[in-house]
Amino acid sequence: TDVGRGCVDRAAHLTLASGGDTNVTCLFVGSPTGDKRYRQGNQTAIVEDLLLSSDGSGLDGMAIAVIDQDEGRRLIEMALDAGVPTITYNVDAPDSGRLAYVGTDSASYGAELANALLQEKPSGGKYAIVDRDSTVIKEVAQGARARLAEEGSWREATDAGSPLDCGGKGDVAQDLVYEAIERVPDLGAVISAGSYPVREQFVDGWKAMVRDGRFAKVTFVVSTERQEAVDLLKEGYIDSLVGQQPFMQGAESVDRLYELRRAQQGLSAASFANGTLFK
C-alpha cells in the first residue's frame, strides 16, 4: 500500500541520513492491499504476536490504524505497558494513551468534498451523501454537509434517503443511488464519503449507472485516491475526486516514532504535541 511504501521510504532515508550510525527498519504488516475488509481479529493477532513473542523488546515503536475503538485502546495500552512508544495513523483512538496521531482531519476533508462540488456546480440543487456506519466516514460526511449548509445553495435530499448507508459495500451503494434518483428525479449531485461504489470490482456497474439517462445532470464527487477511480475521472465517469495522502501518512508515522524513540533514549526531546493532521 502507499502507507507501507511511505514507511519503508522514510525509514531508508533516516538510515542514510544518520551516516550509518542508525539502522531504521519499517515492518509494515496488515492487509497487503489496504482492503477495509481486513478484520479486527487479524490485527489483534498480529499486534499480540509482535508484543508477546519478545515482550516488545524487538520493537522501538508502533503505529496502528485503529479498526475497533475498544480493542484498539487495549492493544495500545498493551504496547505502552511493554515500553513500546505507540501512535495511531489514519484512524485515531483519541481516548487511548496513544502518543500522537498522524492522519486526515476528517471534517476538513469532508469540506473539501463540498468545495469540489461547489466548484463543479455552483448553481446548487439537491444532493445525496453515500456513507457507512464508521466514525471517520460519518465525520467526513458531516464536514461536507456543514460546508454546503454554510454556502447555502445546496440542500441534502433526505427525501431520497440521504445519507445513503451502504455498509461499506459498493454494490449496495450503487443500488442506493439508483433508489435515490427514483425518489428524487431532479437530484443534482452524489457525494460519496468513501471509495465503495467505484472500487475495481464495481467499476462496470458504476459506468452503467452513469450512462443511465436519469443521471445525465447528476454531478458525482468521490472520496478516494484509488487508481481505478482516477481512471474513471479521466474517462468522464466521475466529475471530481478528493484523495488523502497515504504515502505521507506512512512517512510521517516513521518520523514521529523515530523522534519518540530518540526522546525515550534521552537523545532528543519530542517536539510535537499531537502528531500531524493533513488538511
ABEGO torsion letter per residue (X at the ends): XAAAAAAAAAAAAAAAAAGGABBBBBBBBEBAAGBAABBAAAAAAAAAAAAAAAGGAABAEBBBBBABAAAAAAAAAAAAAAGBBBBBBGBBBAABABABBBEBBAAAAAAAAAAAAAAABAAEEBBBBBBBBBAAAAAAAAAAAAAAAAAGABBBBAAAGOBBBAGGBAAAAAAAAAAAAAABAABABBBBABAAAABAAAAAAAAAAAABAAAAABBBBBBBABAAAAAAAAAGABABBBBBBAAAAAAAAAAAAAAAAAAAAGABBBABAAEBBBX
